Amino acid sequence: MVACEKQALEGIFAEAVDDYGVPLYVIRGFNSESFEYEWSEDIKGYNERGQQVAIYYFGDHDPSGLCLEQNSQRKLERFGARFDWERAGLLLEDFKRFGLVHVPVKQTDSRANGYLSKFGDMAAELDALEPEELQRRIHACIKRHIDRESWERLERADAVQRDDLALVARNWGRALAAARADA
């Protein structure tokens, strides 16, 4: 599963997860109990089928963004979901790697002092990463869980089906004319 804090990035994330049929959860700030409950039910469904769930989280690196992430994890666990959770962006090392502009930490945020003591006055929003980088990370997270042989077999079968459909499409007019002639 992929979770994203930003609704504004939903299209970029949806495009990346759709390639693999992976569920996307857009958090949109501090979630309601009902949202987290529904999400936990989805996770428990996988758990009941014997599947281990991995959630890759993408959010702002600021006091609220980190708190929101912890809040979601706690609620999901409280509702009985079992999962592995990994922050995939925005990461502390992204500041240096991509030369991100540091947004000052809002002093009005009640979580500011704890954040400042741990990270300093260095915050940024997830949108600071280029869409291509976000999609690259999403793909990399998902690919960790794909059986390469099975995936390649599926890709070969898809290619054969596409070729078959292209052949039918190229010959549709002839087939239609032949069917009319027989009628």
Residue pairs with C-beta under 8 A, 6 or more apart in sequence:
1 22
1 23
1 24
1 25
1 42
1 43
1 53
1 54
1 55
1 56
1 83
2 13
2 16
2 17
2 22
2 23
2 24
2 25
2 55
2 56
2 58
2 138
2 141
2 142
3 24
3 25
3 26
3 27
3 55
3 56
3 57
3 58
3 59
3 72
4 10
4 13
4 24
4 25
4 26
4 27
4 57
4 58
4 59
4 126
5 26
5 27
5 28
5 29
5 57
5 58
5 59
5 60
5 65
5 68
5 69
5 126
6 26
6 58
6 59
6 60
6 125
6 126
6 127
7 26
7 28
8 127
9 58
9 126
9 127
9 131
9 134
10 24
10 26
12 131
12 134
12 135
13 24
13 26
13 58
13 134
13 138
14 24
15 135
16 134
16 135
16 138
16 139
17 23
17 24
17 138
17 142
19 139
20 139
20 142
20 146
22 142
23 42
25 39
27 59
27 68
27 72
29 68
30 68
30 71
31 39
31 71
31 72
31 75
33 75
36 72
36 75
36 76
36 79
37 75
37 79
39 76
39 81
40 75
40 76
40 79
40 80
40 81
41 79
43 53
43 55
43 76
43 81
43 82
43 83
44 79
44 80
44 81
44 82
46 52
46 53
47 53
47 81
47 82
52 82
52 83
52 84
53 81
53 82
53 83
53 84
54 83
54 84
54 86
54 141
54 144
54 145
55 83
55 84
55 85
55 86
56 86
56 87
56 88
56 137
56 138
56 141
56 142
57 69
57 72
57 85
57 86
57 87
57 88
58 87
58 88
58 89
58 90
58 126
58 134
58 137
58 138
59 65
59 66
59 68
59 69
59 87
59 89
59 90
59 126
60 90
60 123
60 124
60 125
60 126
61 90
61 91
61 92
61 94
61 95
61 119
61 122
61 123
61 124
61 126
62 103
62 105
62 106
62 109
62 115
62 123
62 124
62 125
63 105
63 106
63 109
63 111
63 112
63 114
63 115
63 123
64 109
64 111
65 90
65 125
65 126
66 111
66 115
67 111
69 87
73 85
76 83
86 141
88 137
88 138
88 141
89 126
89 129
89 133
89 134
89 137
90 100
90 124
90 125
90 126
90 128
90 129
92 119
94 100
94 124
94 128
94 129
95 102
95 122
95 124
98 128
98 129
98 133
100 124
100 128
101 124
101 128
102 121
102 122
102 123
102 124
103 123
103 124
103 125
104 121
104 123
105 112
105 115
105 116
105 121
105 122
105 123
106 112
109 115
115 123
126 134
168 175
